[in-house]
């Protein structure tokens, strides 16, 4: 039986990487544009700073609502996987924004997302 396609199309989707590595003391931001037919599902976030941040935070919002937030307190790469996908049930037709806060003077950060 064929039904209406799920807005969480994980099995049929291709992993799409998006990344941002700005200059020092600037937030690294990846924005997944609103989609009127499907919700964004994040499967992994890779992030890091090149030196110890003064106030590191990784935040994910959907439609302006925080759906994930974690402190980042040390230099170096980090990776958070979401085996079942990170999403908001209310995120249909809403942008999803992944932000790694500015790390401080002379500290450069990066953020990469994998989503479907």
C-alpha positions, 0 to 999 in steps of 0.5 A: 500500500502506498501512502503519503510520503513522509516529510522525514525522508531519511532513507531516500535522501542523500547526505548533503554536507554544508559548511562554514569557516569564517574569519576569527572571532566570528560565528560559524553559521550554516542555514538550511533554507525552509522547505515547504514539503519536507523537514530538515533532518540533521544526521551529524554536525562536525565543529571545532575551534583552532584554539580554546574558545572563550565562550563556545556554544553549538546551537541548532534552531528550527524556525527560531526555536532552539532544538539543540544546544551544547557548550564547546569548551576546548580546541580541536574537532568535535562530532555529534551524530544523530542516528535517528536524526535531529529535527523538529516536528514543527520545522516544516517550511521553516529554516534550520540554523546551526551556529557555532558561537564566535570563539574569541579574539584570534580563535577561528571556528568551523561547522559542518552539517550533514542533513537529508 
